[in-house]
Amino acid sequence: MLMMNLAQTGDIRLMIVEPGHFHAALIQRDMYPGISPKVAVYAPLGPELLDYLNRISLFNHRPAEPTAWQLDVHTGADFFTRALEERKGNAIVFTGRNRPKINRIIQALDAGYHVFADKPWIIRSEDLDELTLALDRAREKKLAAYDIMTERFEITSILQRELVNAPGVFGKQLEGTAAEPGIRASSVHHLMKVVAGVPLKRPAWFFNIDEYGEALADVGTHVVDLVQWTAFPGQQLDYQREIQIDKGRRWPTMISRAQFEQVTGAKDFPAELARWVKDGQLSYFANNAVSYRVRGVNIGLEILWNWEAPAGTGDVYDASFRGSLARVEIRQGKEEKFVPELYVVPSEMTPAWRKAMAEKVASLAKDFPGVTWDAATGRIGIPERYRVGHEAHFAQVARKFFDYVRNPAAIEAWERANMLVKYFISTRGVEISRPE
């Protein structure tokens, strides 16, 4: 009855289940119209829950635009069973351990809850059937089931997508070769960082690749998603017929005991990591490269985890789409002062191409006033007001999810196909890189 009343009143009440990742707190960095400030939290008592509670407290007490979340916290070994049975809300947020996540998503959908789940939903290709089941269940029960693809809200990615899909500017997507792909992207993350003003503490299980996944299966899902979202917008790809994964490669980031203690608070490596520890160093298999094809287009991705970003820098994303008329590239190097910038470089600066580019920039400026293009450098000028930052993207994707909770039928059909494609590439790409 409570679930029905919540739906009837339009009041969305969140339930946070096992907030093992700081993304859970970032979803609550802002308040939202129509979202109850009362949030039920179900989790085992431990450092991960305490970190989450501390972050919410800091949001509630910050000087500028403080939030007003009221947390109803429930702990204990049976936290997930209680969450499903006690029905303190109608939308469950999952940001915890990755391997059991898909099973919990299915149970939540079966129980009638909308689901907002952090990536990745699966880290093994053998779980693709479970992912299909979850998507089927959401559709049957008219529920919203959405993963947290924050990078779709980055301004450089939004504009890159627009320009890649402007035929007069980009032309046709080149297929390229395995050695020189038509699409190339790389993403570099860092283990030690500060998030929302607080040094990040990662749980020890974060470093268990069987529990959390390797880089491509985890943060790499964002990159895979952006490739399909940009190059094949609104298209329902078939992962069983239209995707070919050619090769993969993996290599470790070495972490000392001192570094491990710094990032987790643990004095030593736990027993679950023993097989990857040698001579006081953890071989954290956090780096992947994969080559694959989508409808004949060769794509090369590289996903890396380094220890800590050099001063003045942060996580890095680069992406190049090669068209018959131009390259459209996000670059984030020294020349860009480590800030993502977008470039459009024509194969030939003909009068016709220049006219098409001017018309496209003028069109973009209607939605994003102030956007320009420098013909000499190829750089797209992006006003600072559009550079809201990674943490703000969580509120943007959350608002999208809340729209879908109010109207699950609005979820586009291609999103389902894209989920299956994304997780097929991210899981199989890791698996083919592992030794037999």
C-alpha positions as CSV (number, residue, x, y, z in Angstrom):
1,M,0.0,0.0,0.0
2,L,2.9,2.4,0.8
3,M,4.3,1.8,-2.7
4,M,1.0,2.7,-4.3
5,N,0.6,5.8,-2.2
6,L,4.1,7.0,-3.0
7,A,3.4,6.6,-6.7
8,Q,0.0,8.3,-6.5
9,T,1.4,11.4,-4.7
10,G,4.4,11.6,-7.0
11,D,6.7,11.6,-4.0
12,I,9.8,9.7,-4.7
13,R,11.5,8.3,-1.5
14,L,15.0,7.0,-1.8
15,M,16.5,3.9,-0.2
16,I,20.3,3.7,-0.1
17,V,21.5,0.1,0.1
18,E,25.1,-0.6,1.2
19,P,26.7,2.7,0.1
20,G,30.1,1.1,-0.4
21,H,31.1,3.6,-3.0
22,F,31.3,7.4,-2.5
23,H,28.9,7.8,-5.5
24,A,26.0,7.1,-3.2
25,A,26.8,10.4,-1.3
26,L,27.3,12.3,-4.5
27,I,23.8,11.5,-5.6
28,Q,22.7,13.5,-2.5
29,R,25.0,16.4,-3.1
30,D,21.9,18.4,-4.0
31,M,18.2,18.4,-3.1
32,Y,15.6,17.7,-5.8
33,P,12.0,18.9,-6.3
34,G,9.5,16.1,-5.5
35,I,12.1,13.9,-3.8
36,S,11.5,13.3,-0.1
37,P,14.3,14.5,2.2
38,K,13.7,11.4,4.3
39,V,16.1,8.7,3.1
40,A,16.2,5.1,4.4
41,V,19.7,3.7,4.6
42,Y,20.3,-0.1,4.9
43,A,23.9,-1.3,5.3
44,P,26.2,-3.3,7.5
45,L,27.8,-1.2,10.3
46,G,31.4,-0.4,9.2
47,P,33.7,2.2,7.8
48,E,31.9,2.4,4.4
49,L,28.6,3.4,6.1
50,L,30.4,5.8,8.4
51,D,32.1,7.5,5.4
52,Y,28.8,7.9,3.7
53,L,27.2,9.4,6.8
54,N,30.1,11.8,7.2
55,R,29.7,13.0,3.6
56,I,26.0,13.6,3.9
57,S,26.6,15.4,7.2
58,L,29.1,17.7,5.4
59,F,26.6,18.4,2.6
60,N,23.9,19.2,5.2
61,H,26.2,21.6,7.1
62,R,28.1,23.3,4.3
63,P,27.9,27.1,4.3
64,A,26.6,27.5,0.7
65,E,23.3,25.9,-0.2
66,P,23.3,23.2,2.4
67,T,21.2,20.1,1.8
68,A,18.5,18.9,4.3
69,W,18.6,15.1,4.1
70,Q,17.1,13.2,7.0
71,L,18.6,9.7,7.2
72,D,16.8,6.7,8.7
73,V,19.7,4.2,9.2
74,H,19.2,0.5,9.6
75,T,22.2,-1.8,10.2
76,G,22.7,-5.5,10.6
77,A,23.6,-8.6,8.7
78,D,20.0,-8.9,7.3
79,F,20.1,-5.3,5.9
80,F,19.0,-6.2,2.4
81,T,16.2,-8.5,3.3
82,R,14.9,-5.8,5.7
83,A,15.2,-3.1,3.0
84,L,12.9,-5.1,0.7
85,E,10.4,-6.0,3.4
86,E,10.1,-2.7,5.3
87,R,9.3,-0.6,2.2
88,K,10.6,2.7,3.5
89,G,10.7,4.1,-0.1
90,N,10.0,3.3,-3.7
91,A,13.4,3.8,-5.4
92,I,16.5,1.8,-4.4
93,V,20.1,3.1,-5.0
94,F,22.9,0.6,-5.3
95,T,26.5,1.7,-5.2
96,G,28.1,-1.2,-3.3
97,R,29.9,-4.4,-4.2
98,N,29.8,-5.1,-7.9
99,R,29.7,-8.9,-8.2
100,P,26.4,-9.5,-6.2
101,K,24.8,-6.3,-7.6
102,I,22.8,-7.8,-10.5
103,N,21.2,-10.3,-8.1
104,R,20.1,-7.6,-5.8
105,I,18.8,-5.5,-8.7
106,I,16.6,-8.4,-9.8
107,Q,15.3,-8.9,-6.3
108,A,14.5,-5.2,-5.9
109,L,12.7,-5.2,-9.2
110,D,10.8,-8.3,-8.3
111,A,9.7,-6.6,-5.1
112,G,8.4,-3.6,-7.1
113,Y,11.1,-1.0,-6.5
114,H,12.6,1.3,-9.1
115,V,16.4,0.9,-9.3
116,F,19.1,3.4,-9.7
117,A,22.4,1.5,-9.8
118,D,26.0,2.6,-10.1
119,K,28.1,1.0,-12.8
120,P,28.9,-1.8,-13.3
121,W,25.8,-3.9,-13.1
122,I,27.8,-7.0,-14.0
123,I,31.6,-7.8,-14.2
124,R,31.4,-11.3,-15.8
125,S,30.0,-12.1,-19.3
126,E,28.2,-15.2,-17.8
127,D,25.9,-12.7,-16.0
128,L,24.5,-11.2,-19.3
129,D,21.5,-13.5,-19.0
130,E,20.8,-12.0,-15.5
131,L,21.2,-8.5,-16.9
132,T,18.7,-9.4,-19.6
133,L,16.3,-10.7,-16.9
134,A,16.6,-7.5,-14.9
135,L,15.8,-5.4,-18.0
136,D,12.9,-7.7,-18.8
137,R,11.6,-7.5,-15.3
138,A,11.7,-3.7,-15.2
139,R,9.8,-3.5,-18.5
140,E,7.1,-6.1,-17.4
141,K,6.6,-4.3,-14.1
142,K,6.7,-0.8,-15.6
143,L,9.6,0.2,-13.4
144,A,12.6,2.4,-14.0
145,A,15.9,0.6,-14.0
146,Y,18.8,3.0,-14.9
147,D,22.6,2.9,-14.5
148,I,24.5,6.0,-13.5
149,M,26.2,7.1,-16.7
150,T,27.4,10.5,-15.5
151,E,29.8,11.1,-18.5
152,R,26.9,11.7,-20.9
153,F,26.5,15.0,-19.1
154,E,30.0,16.3,-19.6
155,I,29.8,19.3,-22.0
156,T,32.7,18.2,-24.2
157,S,31.0,14.8,-24.7
158,I,27.7,16.4,-25.5
159,L,29.2,18.7,-28.1
160,Q,31.3,15.9,-29.5
161,R,28.2,13.8,-30.1
162,E,26.5,16.7,-31.8
163,L,29.5,17.3,-34.2
164,V,30.0,13.6,-35.0
165,N,26.4,13.4,-36.1
166,A,26.6,16.5,-38.3
167,P,27.1,14.9,-41.8
168,G,28.3,18.2,-43.4
169,V,31.0,18.6,-40.7
170,F,32.0,15.0,-39.9
171,G,31.1,13.1,-43.0
172,K,30.8,9.3,-42.5
173,Q,32.5,7.4,-39.6
174,L,35.7,5.8,-40.9
175,E,36.0,2.1,-40.1
176,G,39.8,2.4,-39.7
177,T,41.9,-0.6,-38.9
178,A,43.0,-2.5,-35.7
179,A,46.3,-0.5,-35.8
180,E,44.6,2.8,-36.7
181,P,41.0,2.6,-35.3
182,G,38.2,4.8,-36.5
183,I,37.4,5.5,-32.9
184,R,40.0,5.7,-30.1
185,A,39.5,6.6,-26.4
186,S,41.4,6.4,-23.2
187,S,40.5,7.1,-19.6
188,V,42.9,7.5,-16.7
189,H,41.7,7.4,-13.1
190,H,43.6,7.7,-9.8
191,L,43.4,5.6,-6.6
192,M,44.2,8.5,-4.3
193,K,42.0,11.6,-4.7
194,V,39.9,14.1,-2.9
195,V,36.1,13.9,-3.5
196,A,33.7,16.7,-2.3
197,G,36.5,18.1,-0.2
198,V,37.2,14.9,1.7
199,P,40.2,12.5,1.1
200,L,38.8,9.3,-0.4
201,K,39.0,6.1,1.6
202,R,38.5,3.0,-0.5
203,P,37.3,-0.3,1.0
204,A,39.8,-3.1,0.9
205,W,37.5,-5.2,-1.4
206,F,37.8,-2.4,-4.0
207,F,41.2,-4.0,-4.9
208,N,39.7,-7.5,-5.3
209,I,39.2,-7.8,-9.1
210,D,36.9,-10.8,-8.6
211,E,34.7,-8.7,-6.4
212,Y,35.0,-5.2,-8.0
213,G,36.1,-6.0,-11.6
214,E,39.1,-4.9,-13.6
215,A,39.3,-1.4,-15.1
216,L,37.4,-2.0,-18.3
217,A,34.6,-3.8,-16.5
218,D,34.2,-1.0,-14.0
219,V,35.1,2.6,-15.0
220,G,35.5,1.5,-18.6
221,T,31.8,1.1,-18.9
222,H,31.6,4.9,-19.1
223,V,34.0,4.9,-22.1
224,V,32.2,2.0,-23.9
225,D,28.9,3.8,-23.3
226,L,30.1,7.1,-24.8
227,V,31.3,5.3,-27.9
228,Q,27.9,3.8,-28.7
229,W,26.1,6.9,-27.5
230,T,28.2,9.2,-29.7
231,A,28.7,7.1,-32.9
232,F,25.4,5.1,-33.0
233,P,22.9,7.4,-31.2
234,G,19.4,6.1,-30.7
235,Q,20.3,2.8,-32.5
236,Q,19.5,-0.6,-31.2
237,L,22.7,-2.6,-31.6
238,D,22.7,-6.4,-31.3
239,Y,25.7,-7.5,-29.2
240,Q,25.4,-11.1,-30.5
241,R,25.6,-10.2,-34.2
242,E,27.1,-6.7,-34.6
243,I,30.0,-6.7,-32.0
244,Q,33.3,-8.5,-32.6
245,I,36.0,-8.3,-29.8
246,D,39.4,-8.9,-31.4
247,K,41.9,-8.7,-28.6
248,G,42.5,-7.5,-25.1
249,R,45.5,-6.7,-22.8
250,R,45.9,-6.3,-19.1
251,W,48.7,-5.1,-16.7
252,P,48.9,-4.2,-13.1
253,T,49.5,-1.1,-11.1
254,M,51.8,-1.9,-8.2
255,I,50.7,-0.8,-4.8
256,S,53.0,-1.0,-1.7
257,R,51.7,-1.8,1.8
258,A,52.1,1.9,2.8
259,Q,50.1,3.0,-0.1
260,F,47.4,0.4,0.6
261,E,47.1,1.6,4.2
262,Q,47.0,5.2,3.0
263,V,44.0,4.6,0.7
264,T,42.1,2.0,2.8
265,G,43.2,2.5,6.4
266,A,44.1,-1.2,6.6
267,K,47.5,-2.0,8.1
268,D,48.1,-5.0,5.7
269,F,46.7,-6.6,2.7
270,P,43.7,-8.9,3.6
271,A,43.8,-12.6,2.9
272,E,41.4,-12.2,-0.1
273,L,44.2,-10.4,-1.9
274,A,47.0,-12.8,-1.0
275,R,47.3,-14.4,-4.5
276,W,48.2,-11.0,-6.0
277,V,50.7,-10.0,-3.3
278,K,54.4,-10.7,-3.8
279,D,57.4,-9.1,-2.0
280,G,55.2,-6.6,-0.2
281,Q,53.6,-5.3,-3.3
282,L,50.0,-5.8,-4.6
283,S,49.7,-6.4,-8.3
284,Y,46.4,-4.6,-8.8
285,F,45.2,-5.6,-12.3
286,A,43.6,-2.2,-12.9
287,N,44.7,-1.5,-16.5
288,N,43.0,-2.8,-19.7
289,A,43.2,-2.2,-23.4
290,V,40.7,-3.7,-25.9
291,S,40.2,-3.7,-29.6
292,Y,36.7,-4.4,-31.0
293,R,34.4,-3.7,-33.9
294,V,30.9,-2.3,-34.0
295,R,29.2,-2.7,-37.4
296,G,32.7,-2.9,-38.9
297,V,34.1,0.2,-37.2
298,N,37.4,-0.5,-35.4
299,I,37.5,0.8,-31.9
300,G,40.4,0.9,-29.5
301,L,40.1,1.7,-25.8
302,E,42.6,2.0,-23.0
303,I,41.4,2.2,-19.4
304,L,44.0,2.9,-16.6
305,W,44.3,3.3,-12.9
306,N,47.3,5.2,-11.7
307,W,48.2,5.8,-8.0
308,E,47.8,9.6,-7.8
309,A,47.4,12.5,-10.3
310,P,50.3,14.9,-10.6
311,A,49.6,18.3,-8.8
312,G,47.2,20.4,-10.8
313,T,45.8,17.5,-12.7
314,G,43.1,14.9,-12.2
315,D,41.4,12.1,-14.1
316,V,41.9,12.3,-17.8
317,Y,39.7,11.4,-20.8
318,D,40.7,11.6,-24.4
319,A,38.5,10.5,-27.4
320,S,39.0,10.7,-31.2
321,F,36.3,10.0,-33.8
322,R,37.6,10.0,-37.4
323,G,35.2,10.9,-40.1
324,S,35.6,11.2,-43.8
325,L,35.5,15.0,-43.6
326,A,37.0,15.7,-40.1
327,R,38.3,14.5,-36.8
328,V,36.3,15.4,-33.7
329,E,38.5,15.0,-30.6
330,I,38.5,15.5,-26.9
331,R,42.0,16.2,-25.6
332,Q,43.1,16.8,-22.1
333,G,46.8,17.1,-22.2
334,K,49.4,19.7,-21.1
335,E,48.4,22.1,-23.9
336,E,44.8,22.0,-22.5
337,K,46.2,22.5,-19.0
338,F,44.7,19.1,-18.2
339,V,41.1,20.4,-18.8
340,P,39.1,18.6,-21.4
341,E,38.8,20.5,-24.6
342,L,37.1,19.7,-27.9
343,Y,38.6,20.1,-31.3
344,V,37.3,19.8,-34.8
345,V,40.0,19.3,-37.4
346,P,38.9,19.1,-41.1
347,S,40.6,16.8,-43.6
348,E,40.5,19.7,-46.0
349,M,39.3,23.3,-45.2
350,T,37.1,23.7,-48.2
351,P,34.6,26.6,-48.5
352,A,31.7,24.1,-48.3
353,W,33.1,22.5,-45.2
354,R,33.7,25.8,-43.5
355,K,30.2,26.9,-44.3
356,A,28.8,23.7,-42.8
357,M,30.9,24.1,-39.7
358,A,29.8,27.7,-39.2
359,E,26.2,26.7,-39.6
360,K,26.6,23.8,-37.0
361,V,28.3,26.1,-34.5
362,A,25.5,28.6,-34.9
363,S,23.0,25.9,-34.3
364,L,24.9,24.7,-31.2
365,A,25.0,28.3,-29.9
366,K,21.2,28.3,-29.7
367,D,21.3,25.6,-27.0
368,F,24.7,26.6,-25.6
369,P,25.1,30.4,-26.0
370,G,28.7,31.4,-26.2
371,V,30.0,28.3,-28.0
372,T,32.5,29.2,-30.7
373,W,35.1,27.5,-33.0
374,D,38.7,28.7,-33.7
375,A,39.6,27.8,-37.3
376,A,43.3,28.2,-36.6
377,T,43.5,25.6,-33.8
378,G,40.3,23.7,-34.4
379,R,39.3,24.2,-30.7
380,I,35.7,24.7,-29.7
381,G,35.3,27.6,-27.3
382,I,33.2,26.5,-24.3
383,P,32.1,29.0,-21.7
384,E,33.0,28.1,-18.1
385,R,29.4,28.0,-17.0
386,Y,29.0,24.7,-18.8
387,R,31.9,23.1,-17.1
388,V,30.0,22.0,-14.0
389,G,32.4,19.2,-13.0
390,H,32.2,15.5,-12.5
391,E,30.5,15.7,-9.1
392,A,27.7,17.8,-10.4
393,H,27.0,15.2,-13.1
394,F,25.5,12.9,-10.4
395,A,22.7,15.3,-9.8
396,Q,22.1,15.6,-13.6
397,V,21.8,11.9,-14.1
398,A,19.7,11.5,-10.9
399,R,17.2,14.0,-12.3
400,K,17.0,11.9,-15.5
401,F,16.3,8.8,-13.4
402,F,13.6,10.6,-11.4
403,D,11.9,11.6,-14.6
404,Y,11.9,7.9,-15.6
405,V,10.5,6.9,-12.2
406,R,7.5,9.3,-12.8
407,N,7.2,7.9,-16.4
408,P,9.0,4.5,-16.9
409,A,7.5,4.3,-20.5
410,A,9.7,7.2,-21.4
411,I,12.9,5.1,-21.3
412,E,14.0,4.8,-24.9
413,A,14.1,1.3,-26.4
414,W,17.7,1.8,-27.5
415,E,18.8,2.1,-23.9
416,R,18.1,-1.5,-23.2
417,A,20.1,-2.7,-26.3
418,N,22.9,-0.3,-25.3
419,M,23.1,-1.8,-21.8
420,L,23.6,-5.3,-23.3
421,V,26.2,-4.0,-25.8
422,K,28.1,-2.1,-23.1
423,Y,28.3,-4.9,-20.7
424,F,29.2,-7.5,-23.3
425,I,32.1,-5.4,-24.4
426,S,33.3,-4.5,-20.9
427,T,33.1,-8.1,-19.6
428,R,34.4,-10.0,-22.6
429,G,37.1,-7.4,-23.2
430,V,38.5,-8.3,-19.8
431,E,38.1,-12.0,-20.1
432,I,39.9,-12.3,-23.4
433,S,42.9,-10.5,-21.9
434,R,43.3,-12.9,-19.1
435,P,45.7,-15.9,-19.5
436,E,44.0,-19.3,-20.0
